[in-house]
Amino acid sequence: MVFLRRRDWEVPRISGERDQDGWYHYRGAAFAQVAPVKDAMSDAPEYFVDLEDRSADPIAREDFLGSITFATKDGTSWDVGLNDGHFGALYDEDHELWEDEEDDHDLVTTFLEEQPHVRSAIHPDREIYGVTIAGHRPASEVVAGVYRAMTLAHTELRART
């Protein structure tokens, strides 16, 4: 008899795709109807403005969530990717998002580190964030925290311009 063991971070009815290196990959959109993510989305603006190209169409909050990917091997270290087509919502033409390129910190990482259960956050590449969680949390809480941090960063950057 085979027993399937659920990983500590897994959310019922949402399965990640496992790659050959043991990483589990998730699309943000898969969590749109899960309570913590649904709450985070209700706090977000209806549309995210592309701060890099103001003539671009605004990005609906659901589409913005759908452009975020999450990957983990152990449930505590997460790689977060943002579709390049939607990165303009967090990055303006003057690169104000990047507060300190030397230590990979910016507004999103600052707001990430303010989220419950986040131990650390880095921004090593334009579309990639690294997030370390204190202990195992459900993936839905990780997704909600990242979405909240990105929403806060977008709102602050938008207010600056």
Secondary structure, DSSP 8 states (H G I E B T S, - for coil): -------TT-BTTB--EE-TTS-EEEEGGGGTTSHHHHHHHHHS-SEE--SS-TTS--EEHHHHHHTEEEEESSSSEEEEEE-GGGGGGG--TT-TTEEEGGGTEEHHHHHHHTSTTEEEEEEEETTEEEEEESS---HHHHHHHHHHHHHHHHHHHHHH-
